[in-house]
């Protein structure tokens, strides 16, 4: 029964997820190009962001898996929960903001890493972290749509059952993907970066 509910939950957000993925990649790419002219500002912005996330780093600068997991889980949960607000489709803004951050981080490190190297460093944990985040946001967008339709008295699904199915997607897919991504980003991605830069 649980597996059926989970598959149904994934089926519901399949199109939304695909659209979200395309939008995320496009915004990340074009923001990386557009933000180049504001490189000094981006350098300061990312530096201040990193300084506000000391809990993600150990004494020797190594990323802590638990800190990363908690930070990413919070971002994914907010993206999902924002869908409970009808009409506004706020998870879409969350997707855009996170995509811009990807582009901004590249600007921050572009002096030492090529685009190809940046992608290689990002890829091992990104193939788990980005889909996890987009699954959460897609669930929020889809739920917002159905809730909005209900309020407007238009054809809609059972929002209680929908919320239950999307909560299962979050618990049984998003959370495990984030755990895996945090582990890889902490212990594997830094080694890849050192090898590529060495």
Protein Blocks (a to p, Z undefined) as FASTA:
>chain_A
ZZmmmmmmmmmmmmmmmmmmmmmmmmmmmmmmmmmmmmmmmmmmmmmmmmmmmmmpcfko
pacfklmmmmmmmmmmmmmmmmmpghklmmmmmmmmmmmmmmmmmmmmmmmpcfklmmmm
mmmmmmmmmmmmmmmmmmmmmmmmmmmmmmnopacddfklmmmmmmmmmmmmmmmmmmmm
mmmmmmmmmmmmmmmmZZ
